[in-house]
């Protein structure tokens, strides 16, 4: 709701609006808490407390208490109290989000604005939104860590927008600084080894046309000339149109595994060549033993019966058995879980039959029946006739990598769920999110933001210029200026409202709030939220209409009462000089009785000095006292010639520098009192009369002064005549 509607309302006027049944129903139906508080000050004009004069149902539900009439002191909630006290002093609207003091798990969004004699407070529970953001941030960090541990990167290719997104770890695998440059299909293929580039390109082209899942192994040739071995698994998906719209996948760096595998294969090959008597290199048996002994991978050799022939130190460390404990035992009984022995026997049978067995992952048993995940490479040993006589088994512990992959998968699933929740929240709240890179021009809009603009996702290429063209011409400049101010002046985020005409001709009103930051490359990035506030603005206009109607009704009643009373009534505004000293006062309101009693006509808008009266009068002194003390005062005052009238004056403070006066004509009462006093004094003079002539002079003088006459004389009346 608008915070500016009530800024000029007095407490009584605001209460009159709130008491309206229609408006009260609208307030109680709002999903945000709304409360009105008046403030009390001490003699130093410092706010000492706030008092709830109204709270809607949502506010009382959030507080779990009836708020009207309750007081809020500094000790109750220091942040909220100080924010409202500062607003009273400065008049600047406050808006902030903070942990709810009585419940650290709760986040509340407060918005505070001021009206004539209090504050309007709105607040909303944003705990779920805040927690969702925190969870998303945590999960993203967890996903990044898991990818770094497992040397696995993720990617997404949007075919509609022709945009490719890589995770930070994928950049590292390709030898690039994370997010250092935009990824294109051409850049990707330039880093694929020339031997594999055509095959990889063909696979991607295939799955751009049909949905499906694919796994492919290939080599990379990085810019520094190094070669990496990778395994990529991806899946393409259809969009609503039935065409393939995007592809997502994982890429795993298997270079280290490949090196270990090649190491074992080379060892097996050398042993095979030795058994055939065909030396391919100058090496002694000690060289082979040294390679095996120093290898970081567990290397075990078995014969056709599955008996262990050799067991290197890495195998001792991995499985917990010494070489003396292991050699001669059946490998299946020693390290293969019972549930997997049949499958393991089938793998060895294929190998002994001459079939090639690719590397595979398996669960192995260590001493104490502890199980681990390992990557297994099998290399057959053959005799001179080519018959497989044994197997060299190389295995590497991938338990942590497996956990990282599982965590990564769970993270992807949870992120997908959170993304669906966030998207649903966007639709419900009628908001859209966006980012804009000022340096590259890259613009990303959520699907719901485009729908709010009357567009379908993918209908336009999001860009600053494309969005600007949709905005009402009269609002473009202010919106663009606010964007530039955020980036160049680093101003605090503020909401900017603008109109937008959809392609169907419907005009909608939006509120845009953004914040500026910089990415790792130093680019200026804007992150924003756009909200459709059309219905809210319509409600505000209706509230303005209601307020105007109520104000007019109240004003009519006020003026009827104002002009019907017999007492003179006026409202004066103090006028001060540059030093703050009162020098004059201006009439803001007067009624007919005031003009009749004082003779001051058409006074509204004029100062007392314009009527030839001395501003340094008792009235100005009274005004100053009432304004300073903010307390009502009363006195009686007599006017000068020619009326010599007496007025009883009640002075009341109504606002800063404004005082209301109520004048009651008490001339008859005062004159009767003075006449009685004069008669008593004359009677006393007559009683004490010694010299009639002197007494008559004294009495005539008193009578002349009493009636403001120059002279008074006595005449003798001849009643007989």
C-alpha positions as CSV (number, residue, x, y, z in Angstrom):
1,X,0.0,0.0,0.0
2,X,1.1,3.6,-0.6
3,X,3.0,5.2,2.3
4,X,2.4,8.7,0.9
5,X,-1.4,8.7,1.1
6,X,-1.5,9.4,4.8
7,X,1.5,11.7,5.1
8,X,-0.6,14.8,5.7
9,X,-3.3,13.2,7.8
10,X,-3.8,14.1,11.4
11,X,-4.5,11.3,13.9
12,X,-8.3,12.1,13.9
13,X,-8.4,12.1,10.1
14,X,-6.5,8.9,9.8
15,X,-8.7,7.2,12.4
16,X,-11.7,8.4,10.5
17,X,-10.4,6.6,7.4
18,X,-9.5,3.5,9.3
19,X,-12.9,3.3,10.9
20,X,-14.5,3.2,7.5
21,X,-15.9,-0.3,7.2
22,X,-14.8,-0.8,3.5
23,X,-11.3,0.4,4.1
24,X,-11.0,-1.5,7.4
25,X,-12.0,-4.7,5.6
26,X,-9.4,-4.1,3.0
27,X,-6.7,-3.6,5.6
28,X,-7.7,-6.8,7.5
29,X,-7.6,-8.8,4.3
30,X,-4.1,-7.7,3.4
31,X,-1.3,-10.4,3.8
32,X,1.0,-7.9,5.4
33,X,0.9,-6.4,8.9
34,X,-0.3,-2.8,9.0
35,X,-0.1,-0.8,12.2
36,X,-0.5,2.9,13.2
37,X,1.4,4.3,16.2
38,X,1.4,7.7,17.8
39,X,4.5,8.9,19.6
40,X,5.1,10.7,22.9
41,X,8.0,13.1,23.6
42,X,9.7,14.5,26.7
43,X,10.6,18.1,27.3
44,X,13.6,17.9,25.0
45,X,11.3,16.7,22.1
46,X,12.8,13.2,22.3
47,X,10.5,10.3,21.5
48,X,10.0,8.3,24.7
49,X,7.4,5.8,23.5
50,X,5.0,4.7,20.7
51,X,1.4,3.7,21.2
52,X,-0.5,1.4,18.9
53,X,-3.7,3.1,17.8
54,X,-4.5,0.6,15.1
55,X,-3.3,-2.9,13.9
56,X,-4.9,-5.1,11.3
57,X,-5.5,-8.8,11.8
58,X,-2.3,-9.9,10.1
59,X,-0.2,-7.6,12.5
60,X,-1.9,-9.0,15.6
61,X,-1.6,-12.6,14.2
62,X,2.2,-12.1,13.7
63,X,2.5,-10.5,17.2
64,X,0.2,-13.2,18.8
65,X,-1.3,-10.4,20.8
66,X,-3.9,-7.6,20.6
67,X,-1.8,-4.5,19.8
68,X,-4.2,-1.6,20.0
69,X,-3.4,0.5,23.1
70,X,-0.1,-1.3,23.8
71,X,3.0,0.8,24.2
72,X,6.4,0.2,22.5
73,X,9.5,1.4,24.5
74,X,13.2,1.4,23.6
75,X,13.9,-1.7,25.7
76,X,11.1,-3.7,23.9
77,X,12.8,-3.6,20.5
78,X,15.7,-1.2,20.1
79,X,16.1,-1.5,16.3
80,X,12.4,-0.9,15.5
81,X,12.1,1.9,18.2
82,X,15.2,3.8,17.0
83,X,14.1,3.4,13.3
84,X,10.7,4.9,14.0
85,X,12.2,7.6,16.3
86,X,14.7,8.6,13.5
87,X,11.7,8.7,11.1
88,X,9.9,11.1,13.4
89,X,12.9,13.4,13.4
90,X,13.9,13.3,9.7
91,X,10.7,12.3,8.0
92,X,12.7,9.9,5.7
93,X,11.0,6.7,5.0
94,X,12.7,3.6,6.5
95,X,12.8,0.1,5.0
96,X,14.9,-2.9,6.3
97,X,15.0,-6.6,6.9
98,X,16.3,-8.1,10.2
99,X,16.1,-11.0,12.5
100,X,13.0,-10.9,14.7
101,X,14.2,-10.1,18.2
102,X,11.9,-12.6,20.0
103,X,12.6,-15.4,17.5
104,X,16.1,-15.6,15.9
105,X,14.8,-18.0,13.2
106,X,12.3,-15.4,11.9
107,X,13.1,-12.6,9.4
108,X,10.8,-9.6,9.2
109,X,10.7,-7.0,6.4
110,X,9.7,-3.6,7.9
111,X,8.6,-0.5,6.0
112,X,8.0,2.7,8.0
113,X,6.6,6.1,6.9
114,X,5.4,9.1,8.8
115,X,2.1,10.9,8.9
116,X,1.2,14.1,10.7
117,X,1.4,12.9,14.3
118,X,2.7,9.3,14.1
119,X,4.1,6.6,12.0
120,X,2.6,4.0,9.6
121,X,4.3,0.6,10.0
122,X,4.0,-2.3,7.6
123,X,5.8,-5.6,8.0
124,X,5.9,-9.0,6.4
125,X,7.3,-12.4,7.4
126,X,10.0,-13.2,4.8
127,X,11.5,-16.0,6.7
128,X,10.9,-18.7,4.1
129,X,12.2,-16.5,1.3
130,X,15.4,-15.7,3.3
131,X,15.9,-19.3,4.3
132,X,15.5,-20.4,0.7
133,X,18.1,-18.0,-0.4
134,X,20.5,-19.1,2.3
135,X,19.9,-22.8,1.5
136,X,20.5,-22.1,-2.2
137,X,23.7,-20.3,-1.4
138,X,24.9,-23.1,0.8
139,X,23.9,-25.8,-1.7
140,X,25.7,-24.0,-4.5
141,X,28.9,-23.7,-2.4
142,X,28.5,-27.4,-1.5
143,X,28.1,-28.3,-5.2
144,X,31.2,-26.2,-6.1
145,X,33.2,-27.9,-3.5
146,X,32.0,-31.4,-4.6
147,X,32.9,-30.6,-8.2
148,X,36.4,-29.4,-7.2
149,X,37.0,-32.6,-5.1
150,X,35.9,-35.0,-7.8
151,X,37.3,-33.0,-10.7
152,X,33.8,-33.0,-12.2
153,X,32.3,-30.0,-14.0
154,X,28.8,-29.3,-15.1
155,X,27.4,-27.6,-18.1
156,X,24.2,-26.4,-19.7
157,X,23.6,-25.5,-23.4
158,X,20.5,-23.5,-24.2
159,X,19.9,-24.1,-27.9
160,X,17.0,-21.6,-28.1
161,X,19.2,-18.7,-26.7
162,X,22.4,-20.3,-28.0
163,X,24.0,-19.8,-24.6
164,X,26.4,-22.2,-22.8
165,X,27.0,-22.1,-19.1
166,X,29.9,-23.8,-17.4
167,X,30.6,-24.3,-13.7
168,X,33.8,-23.0,-12.2
169,X,35.4,-26.4,-12.1
170,X,34.7,-27.1,-15.8
171,X,36.6,-23.9,-16.6
172,X,39.5,-25.2,-14.6
173,X,39.4,-28.6,-16.3
174,X,39.7,-26.8,-19.6
175,X,42.6,-24.8,-18.3
176,X,40.7,-21.5,-18.1
177,X,40.1,-19.1,-15.3
178,X,36.6,-19.5,-13.9
179,X,34.0,-17.4,-15.7
180,X,36.8,-15.5,-17.5
181,X,35.1,-15.5,-20.9
182,X,31.8,-16.5,-22.4
183,X,31.7,-20.1,-23.7
184,X,30.6,-20.8,-27.3
185,X,30.5,-24.0,-29.3
186,X,33.5,-22.9,-31.3
187,X,35.6,-22.2,-28.2
188,X,34.6,-25.6,-26.7
189,X,35.6,-27.5,-29.9
190,X,38.9,-25.5,-30.1
191,X,39.9,-27.1,-26.8
192,X,39.0,-30.7,-27.8
193,X,41.9,-32.7,-29.1
194,X,42.0,-32.6,-33.0
195,X,41.8,-36.4,-33.0
196,X,38.5,-36.3,-31.3
197,X,36.9,-32.9,-32.3
198,X,34.9,-34.3,-35.3
199,X,33.5,-37.2,-33.3
200,X,32.5,-35.0,-30.4
201,X,30.9,-32.4,-32.6
202,X,28.9,-35.1,-34.4
203,X,27.6,-36.4,-31.1
204,X,26.5,-32.9,-30.0
205,X,24.8,-32.2,-33.3
206,X,22.9,-35.5,-33.0
207,X,21.5,-34.7,-29.6
208,X,20.6,-31.2,-30.7
209,X,18.0,-32.8,-32.9
210,X,16.7,-35.7,-30.8
211,X,16.4,-36.0,-27.0
212,X,18.5,-38.7,-25.3
213,X,21.3,-39.6,-23.0
214,X,24.9,-40.2,-24.1
215,X,28.3,-40.9,-22.6
216,X,31.5,-40.2,-24.5
217,X,35.2,-40.3,-23.8
218,X,37.7,-38.0,-25.5
219,X,40.8,-35.9,-25.0
220,X,41.3,-32.2,-24.5
221,X,44.3,-30.2,-25.8
222,X,44.6,-27.1,-23.7
223,X,46.1,-23.8,-24.6
224,X,49.3,-24.6,-22.8
225,X,49.7,-27.8,-24.9
226,X,48.9,-30.3,-22.2
227,X,46.5,-33.2,-22.9
228,X,43.7,-34.2,-20.6
229,X,41.4,-37.3,-20.7
230,X,37.7,-36.7,-19.9
231,X,34.4,-38.6,-19.8
232,X,31.3,-36.6,-20.5
233,X,27.7,-37.7,-19.8
234,X,24.9,-35.5,-21.0
235,X,21.2,-35.5,-21.8
236,X,19.1,-33.4,-24.1
237,X,15.5,-32.4,-23.5
238,X,12.5,-31.3,-25.6
239,X,10.7,-28.1,-24.9
240,X,7.0,-27.3,-25.1
241,X,7.3,-26.9,-28.9
242,X,8.4,-30.5,-29.2
243,X,11.9,-29.5,-30.4
244,X,15.1,-30.1,-28.4
245,X,15.7,-26.9,-26.5
246,X,18.6,-27.6,-24.1
247,X,21.2,-30.0,-23.0
248,X,22.7,-30.6,-19.5
249,X,25.6,-32.8,-18.4
250,X,28.6,-33.6,-16.4
251,X,32.3,-33.9,-17.5
252,X,34.7,-35.9,-15.4
253,X,38.5,-35.4,-15.6
254,X,39.9,-39.0,-15.7
255,X,43.5,-38.1,-16.6
256,X,44.9,-39.3,-13.3
257,X,43.0,-42.6,-13.6
258,X,44.1,-43.0,-17.2
259,X,47.7,-42.5,-16.2
260,X,47.4,-45.2,-13.5
261,X,45.7,-47.5,-16.0
262,X,48.4,-46.9,-18.6
263,X,51.0,-47.5,-15.9
264,X,49.5,-50.9,-15.1
265,X,49.1,-51.8,-18.8
266,X,52.7,-50.8,-19.5
267,X,53.8,-53.0,-16.6
268,X,51.8,-55.9,-17.9
269,X,53.1,-55.4,-21.3
270,X,56.7,-55.4,-20.2
271,X,56.1,-58.6,-18.2
272,X,54.5,-60.2,-21.2
273,X,57.5,-59.2,-23.4
274,X,59.8,-60.5,-20.8
275,X,58.0,-63.8,-20.7
276,X,58.3,-64.0,-24.5
277,X,61.9,-63.2,-24.4
278,X,61.3,-60.0,-26.4
279,X,62.9,-57.2,-24.5
280,X,61.4,-53.9,-25.6
281,X,63.5,-51.7,-23.3
282,X,66.5,-52.0,-21.2
283,X,65.2,-52.7,-17.7
284,X,66.0,-55.2,-15.0
285,X,63.6,-57.1,-12.8
286,X,64.5,-54.7,-10.1
287,X,63.1,-51.8,-12.2
288,X,59.7,-53.5,-12.4
289,X,59.7,-54.2,-8.7
290,X,60.6,-50.6,-8.0
291,X,57.7,-49.4,-10.2
292,X,55.3,-51.7,-8.4
293,X,56.6,-50.9,-4.9
294,X,56.5,-47.1,-5.4
295,X,53.1,-47.0,-7.2
296,X,50.4,-45.0,-5.4
297,X,47.8,-47.5,-6.7
298,X,47.2,-50.9,-5.3
299,X,48.7,-53.4,-7.8
300,X,47.9,-57.1,-7.3
301,X,48.6,-60.0,-9.7
302,X,46.7,-63.4,-9.7
303,X,46.9,-66.6,-11.6
304,X,44.1,-68.3,-13.5
305,X,42.8,-69.9,-10.3
306,X,42.4,-66.5,-8.6
307,X,45.3,-67.0,-6.2
308,X,47.2,-63.9,-5.3
309,X,50.8,-63.9,-6.6
310,X,51.9,-60.3,-5.8
311,X,50.7,-57.6,-3.4
312,X,52.4,-54.2,-3.4
313,X,52.6,-51.7,-0.4
314,X,49.8,-49.6,-1.8
315,X,47.6,-52.7,-1.7
316,X,48.6,-53.3,1.9
317,X,47.6,-49.7,2.8
318,X,44.4,-49.8,0.9
319,X,43.0,-53.2,2.0
320,X,44.7,-53.6,5.4
321,X,46.4,-56.9,4.7
322,X,50.2,-57.4,4.6
323,X,51.8,-59.1,1.6
324,X,52.5,-62.2,3.7
325,X,48.8,-62.3,4.7
326,X,47.5,-61.9,1.2
327,X,49.8,-63.9,-1.2
328,X,48.5,-67.4,-1.8
329,X,44.9,-66.6,-0.8
330,X,41.9,-66.5,-3.1
331,X,41.4,-62.8,-4.1
332,X,37.6,-63.3,-4.2
333,X,37.5,-64.5,-0.6
334,X,39.9,-61.8,0.6
335,X,38.6,-58.5,-0.8
336,X,35.4,-59.3,-2.8
337,X,32.1,-59.0,-0.8
338,X,30.2,-62.3,-0.9
339,X,27.3,-60.7,-2.7
340,X,29.6,-59.7,-5.6
341,X,31.6,-62.9,-6.0
342,X,29.5,-64.4,-8.7
343,X,29.7,-61.2,-10.8
344,X,33.5,-60.9,-10.2
345,X,34.0,-64.5,-11.4
346,X,32.1,-63.7,-14.6
347,X,34.4,-60.7,-15.3
348,X,37.5,-62.9,-14.8
349,X,36.0,-65.6,-17.1
350,X,35.6,-63.0,-19.9
351,X,39.1,-61.8,-19.4
352,X,40.6,-65.3,-19.5
353,X,38.5,-66.0,-22.6
354,X,40.3,-63.2,-24.4
355,X,37.6,-60.5,-24.1
356,X,38.5,-57.0,-23.3
357,X,37.1,-55.6,-20.0
358,X,37.0,-51.8,-19.7
359,X,37.7,-50.0,-16.4
360,X,34.9,-50.3,-13.9
361,X,33.9,-49.2,-10.4
362,X,33.4,-51.8,-7.7
363,X,32.9,-52.2,-4.0
364,X,35.8,-54.0,-2.2
365,X,36.1,-55.4,1.3
366,X,39.0,-54.4,3.6
367,X,40.3,-55.9,6.8
368,X,37.5,-55.7,9.4
369,X,34.8,-56.0,6.7
370,X,35.0,-52.3,6.0
371,X,33.8,-51.6,2.4
372,X,35.3,-49.0,0.0
373,X,34.6,-47.9,-3.6
374,X,37.5,-48.4,-6.0
375,X,38.2,-47.9,-9.7
376,X,39.5,-51.2,-11.1
377,X,41.7,-51.8,-14.2
378,X,42.4,-55.4,-15.4
379,X,45.3,-56.2,-17.6
380,X,45.7,-59.9,-18.8
381,X,49.1,-61.6,-18.7
382,X,49.8,-64.0,-21.6
383,X,52.3,-66.6,-22.3
384,X,54.2,-67.0,-25.5
385,X,51.2,-68.7,-27.1
386,X,48.9,-65.8,-26.3
387,X,47.0,-67.7,-23.6
388,X,46.0,-65.6,-20.6
389,X,47.9,-67.0,-17.6
390,X,47.1,-64.4,-15.0
391,X,45.8,-60.9,-14.4
392,X,47.4,-57.6,-13.1
393,X,44.7,-55.8,-11.1
394,X,45.2,-52.1,-10.4
395,X,42.7,-50.4,-8.0
396,X,42.4,-46.9,-6.6
397,X,40.2,-45.7,-3.7
398,X,37.4,-43.5,-5.1
399,X,35.3,-43.5,-1.9
400,X,35.5,-39.8,-1.4
401,X,35.0,-39.1,-5.1
402,X,31.9,-41.3,-5.0
403,X,30.6,-39.4,-2.0
404,X,31.3,-36.2,-3.7
405,X,29.4,-37.4,-6.8
406,X,26.5,-38.5,-4.7
407,X,26.5,-35.2,-2.9
408,X,26.6,-33.4,-6.2
409,X,23.7,-35.4,-7.5
410,X,21.7,-34.7,-4.4
411,X,22.7,-31.0,-4.7
412,X,21.4,-31.0,-8.3
413,X,18.2,-32.6,-7.2
414,X,17.7,-30.1,-4.4
415,X,18.7,-27.2,-6.5
416,X,16.2,-28.3,-9.1
417,X,13.5,-28.5,-6.4
418,X,14.5,-25.1,-4.9
419,X,14.4,-23.7,-8.4
420,X,10.9,-25.0,-8.9
421,X,9.9,-23.6,-5.5
422,X,11.4,-20.2,-6.4
423,X,9.7,-20.2,-9.8
424,X,6.4,-21.0,-8.1
425,X,7.0,-18.2,-5.6
426,X,7.7,-15.8,-8.4
427,X,4.4,-16.7,-10.1
428,X,2.5,-16.4,-6.8
429,X,4.1,-13.0,-5.8
430,X,3.9,-11.7,-9.4
431,X,7.6,-10.9,-9.5
432,X,10.4,-11.6,-12.0
433,X,14.2,-11.6,-11.5
434,X,16.9,-10.4,-13.9
435,X,20.6,-9.7,-14.2
436,X,22.4,-7.3,-16.6
437,X,26.1,-7.2,-17.3
438,X,26.8,-3.6,-18.3
439,X,30.2,-4.4,-19.9
440,X,29.1,-7.3,-22.1
441,X,25.4,-6.4,-22.4
442,X,24.4,-10.0,-21.4
443,X,20.9,-9.9,-19.9
444,X,19.2,-12.8,-18.2
445,X,15.5,-12.7,-17.3
446,X,13.4,-15.3,-15.4
447,X,10.6,-16.9,-17.4
448,X,8.0,-15.3,-15.1
449,X,9.4,-11.8,-15.8
450,X,8.8,-12.3,-19.5
451,X,5.3,-13.7,-18.8
452,X,4.6,-10.6,-16.6
453,X,5.5,-8.5,-19.7
454,X,3.1,-10.5,-21.8
455,X,5.8,-12.6,-23.5
456,X,6.5,-16.3,-23.7
457,X,10.0,-17.5,-22.6
458,X,12.1,-17.6,-25.7
459,X,9.9,-15.2,-27.6
460,X,12.5,-12.4,-27.6
461,X,16.3,-12.2,-27.0
462,X,16.5,-10.5,-23.6
463,X,18.6,-7.4,-23.7
464,X,18.6,-3.9,-22.1
465,X,17.4,-2.4,-25.4
466,X,14.7,-5.0,-25.9
467,X,13.3,-4.4,-22.4
468,X,13.6,-0.6,-22.8
469,X,11.5,-0.7,-26.0
470,X,8.6,-2.3,-24.1
471,X,8.5,0.5,-21.5
472,X,6.2,3.5,-21.8
473,X,8.1,6.3,-23.5
474,X,7.3,8.8,-20.7
475,X,9.0,6.4,-18.1
476,X,12.1,5.3,-20.0
477,X,14.3,8.2,-19.0
478,X,13.6,7.9,-15.3
479,X,14.2,4.2,-15.3
480,X,17.4,4.5,-17.3
481,X,18.7,7.2,-15.0
482,X,18.0,5.1,-11.9
483,X,20.0,2.3,-13.4
484,X,22.9,4.5,-14.2
485,X,22.8,6.1,-10.7
486,X,23.0,2.6,-9.1
487,X,26.1,1.8,-11.1
488,X,28.0,5.1,-11.3
489,X,26.9,6.8,-8.0
490,X,26.6,3.6,-6.0
491,X,23.3,4.8,-4.6
492,X,21.3,2.5,-2.3
493,X,18.7,0.4,-4.1
494,X,15.4,2.1,-4.5
495,X,12.1,1.2,-6.1
496,X,11.3,2.8,-9.4
497,X,7.8,2.5,-10.9
498,X,7.1,2.5,-14.6
499,X,4.4,1.6,-17.1
500,X,4.7,-1.0,-19.8
501,X,2.3,-1.8,-22.7
502,X,2.0,-5.4,-23.6
503,X,1.7,-6.6,-27.1
504,X,-2.1,-7.1,-26.6
505,X,-2.4,-3.4,-25.7
506,X,-2.9,-3.8,-22.0
507,X,-1.0,-1.3,-19.9
508,X,0.6,-2.6,-16.7
509,X,2.5,-0.9,-13.9
510,X,5.7,-2.4,-12.5
511,X,8.0,-1.6,-9.6
512,X,11.7,-2.3,-10.2
513,X,14.3,-2.6,-7.5
514,X,18.0,-3.4,-8.2
515,X,21.4,-3.5,-6.6
516,X,24.8,-3.1,-8.2
517,X,27.9,-5.3,-7.8
518,X,31.0,-6.4,-9.6
519,X,32.0,-9.8,-10.8
520,X,35.4,-11.4,-10.6
521,X,36.4,-9.7,-13.9
522,X,35.4,-6.3,-12.6
523,X,32.3,-6.0,-14.8
524,X,29.4,-3.9,-13.5
525,X,26.5,-6.3,-12.7
526,X,22.9,-5.3,-11.8
527,X,20.7,-7.8,-10.0
528,X,17.0,-6.8,-9.8
529,X,13.5,-7.8,-9.0
530,X,10.5,-6.6,-11.0
531,X,7.1,-6.7,-9.5
532,X,3.7,-6.3,-11.2
533,X,2.0,-3.7,-9.0
534,X,-1.0,-2.9,-11.3
535,X,-3.6,-4.1,-8.9
536,X,-1.9,-2.4,-6.0
537,X,-1.8,0.9,-7.8
538,X,-5.5,0.5,-8.7
539,X,-6.2,-0.1,-5.0
540,X,-4.2,3.0,-4.1
541,X,-6.2,5.1,-6.5
542,X,-9.3,3.7,-4.9
543,X,-8.0,4.5,-1.5
544,X,-7.2,8.1,-2.6
545,X,-10.7,8.4,-3.9
546,X,-12.1,7.1,-0.6
547,X,-9.7,9.4,1.3
548,X,-10.8,12.4,-0.8
549,X,-14.5,11.6,-0.2
550,X,-13.9,11.1,3.5
551,X,-11.8,14.3,3.7
552,X,-14.5,16.3,1.9
553,X,-17.2,14.9,4.2
554,X,-15.1,15.7,7.2
555,X,-14.2,19.2,5.9
556,X,-17.9,20.0,5.2
557,X,-18.8,19.0,8.7
558,X,-15.9,20.9,10.1
559,X,-16.7,24.1,8.3
560,X,-20.4,23.8,9.3
561,X,-19.4,23.5,12.9
562,X,-16.7,26.1,12.5
563,X,-19.0,28.8,11.2
564,X,-22.0,28.1,13.4
565,X,-20.4,28.7,16.8
566,X,-20.8,32.1,18.5
567,X,-17.2,32.2,19.7
568,X,-14.5,33.6,17.5
569,X,-12.1,31.0,16.2
570,X,-8.9,31.3,14.3
571,X,-5.7,29.3,13.5
572,X,-2.4,31.2,13.5
573,X,1.0,30.1,12.1
574,X,4.1,31.5,13.7
575,X,6.6,33.3,11.4
576,X,10.2,33.3,12.4
577,X,13.3,35.1,11.3
578,X,16.6,33.4,10.2
579,X,17.6,32.9,13.9
580,X,14.3,31.2,14.7
581,X,12.9,34.0,16.7
582,X,9.1,34.7,16.3
583,X,8.5,38.0,14.5
584,X,4.9,37.8,13.2
585,X,2.0,35.4,12.7
586,X,-0.2,34.5,9.8
587,X,-4.0,33.8,9.8
588,X,-4.7,30.3,8.4
589,X,-8.4,29.9,9.3
590,X,-11.0,32.4,10.7
591,X,-14.7,32.1,11.2
592,X,-17.4,34.8,10.9
593,X,-17.7,35.3,14.6
594,X,-14.0,36.1,14.8
595,X,-14.4,38.8,12.1
596,X,-17.4,40.2,13.9
597,X,-15.8,40.3,17.3
598,X,-12.3,41.7,16.2
599,X,-13.2,43.7,13.2
600,X,-10.4,41.9,11.3
601,X,-11.9,41.1,7.8
602,X,-10.6,38.8,5.1
603,X,-7.6,37.8,7.2
604,X,-6.9,34.3,5.8
605,X,-3.3,34.2,4.4
606,X,-2.4,37.6,5.8
607,X,-0.2,38.6,8.7
608,X,-1.2,40.7,11.7
609,X,1.2,43.4,10.7
610,X,-0.6,43.8,7.4
611,X,-3.6,45.1,9.5
612,X,-1.5,47.7,11.1
613,X,-1.2,45.9,14.5
614,X,2.0,45.6,16.4
615,X,3.4,42.1,16.1
616,X,5.0,42.6,19.5
617,X,1.6,42.2,21.1
618,X,0.3,40.1,23.9
619,X,-1.1,37.7,21.2
620,X,2.3,37.0,19.7
621,X,3.7,36.4,23.2
622,X,0.9,34.0,23.9
623,X,1.5,32.2,20.6
624,X,5.2,31.8,21.4
625,X,4.4,30.4,24.8
626,X,1.9,27.8,23.6
627,X,4.2,26.7,20.7
628,X,7.2,26.3,23.0
629,X,5.3,24.5,25.8
630,X,2.9,22.6,23.5
631,X,0.4,23.1,26.3
632,X,-3.0,25.0,26.2
633,X,-3.2,28.4,27.9
634,X,-6.0,30.8,28.9
635,X,-6.1,34.6,29.6
636,X,-8.4,37.6,29.4
637,X,-7.4,40.6,27.3
638,X,-8.9,44.0,26.7
639,X,-8.8,45.6,23.3
640,X,-7.8,49.2,22.6
641,X,-10.0,52.1,21.5
642,X,-12.6,52.5,20.3
643,X,-14.2,49.2,21.4
644,X,-12.5,48.6,24.7
645,X,-13.9,45.0,24.5
646,X,-12.8,42.1,26.8
647,X,-12.1,38.7,25.4
648,X,-11.5,35.4,27.2
649,X,-8.9,33.7,25.0
650,X,-8.2,29.9,24.9
651,X,-5.0,29.1,23.0
652,X,-4.2,25.4,22.0
653,X,-1.2,24.0,20.1
654,X,-2.2,21.9,17.1
655,X,1.0,21.4,15.1
656,X,4.5,22.7,15.1
657,X,4.3,26.5,14.9
658,X,0.5,26.5,14.7
659,X,-1.9,27.6,17.4
660,X,-5.7,27.6,17.5
661,X,-7.5,30.5,19.4
662,X,-11.1,30.5,20.7
663,X,-12.4,34.0,21.6
664,X,-15.3,34.5,23.9
665,X,-16.7,38.1,24.3
666,X,-16.9,38.7,28.1
667,X,-17.2,42.5,27.8
668,X,-20.7,42.7,29.6
669,X,-19.5,40.5,32.4
670,X,-16.3,42.5,32.9
671,X,-18.1,45.9,32.6
672,X,-20.8,44.8,35.2
673,X,-18.0,43.8,37.5
674,X,-16.2,47.1,36.9
675,X,-19.4,49.1,37.4
676,X,-20.1,47.4,40.7
677,X,-16.6,48.2,41.8
678,X,-16.9,51.8,40.7
679,X,-20.2,52.2,42.6
680,X,-18.7,50.7,45.7
681,X,-15.7,53.1,45.4
682,X,-18.0,56.2,44.9
683,X,-20.2,55.1,47.8
684,X,-17.2,55.0,50.0
685,X,-16.1,58.4,48.8
686,X,-19.6,59.8,49.6
687,X,-19.7,58.3,53.0
688,X,-16.4,59.9,53.8
689,X,-17.4,63.3,52.2
690,X,-16.3,66.4,54.1
691,X,-16.2,68.9,51.3
692,X,-18.9,68.3,48.7
693,X,-17.0,70.2,46.0
694,X,-13.8,68.2,46.5
695,X,-15.8,65.0,46.6
696,X,-17.6,65.8,43.4
697,X,-14.3,66.5,41.6
698,X,-12.9,63.1,42.8
699,X,-16.0,61.2,41.8
700,X,-16.4,62.9,38.4
701,X,-12.7,62.0,37.6
702,X,-13.2,58.4,38.4
703,X,-16.4,58.3,36.3
704,X,-14.6,59.9,33.4
705,X,-11.7,57.4,33.5
706,X,-14.1,54.5,33.8
707,X,-16.0,55.5,30.7
708,X,-12.9,56.6,28.8
709,X,-14.2,60.3,28.7
710,X,-12.3,63.5,28.8
711,X,-14.5,65.0,31.6
712,X,-17.6,64.1,33.7
713,X,-19.9,66.7,35.2
714,X,-22.8,66.7,37.7
715,X,-26.1,68.6,37.0
716,X,-28.8,69.3,39.4
717,X,-32.3,68.4,38.2
718,X,-35.3,70.3,39.4
719,X,-37.8,67.6,39.7
720,X,-40.5,70.2,40.5
721,X,-40.0,71.8,37.2
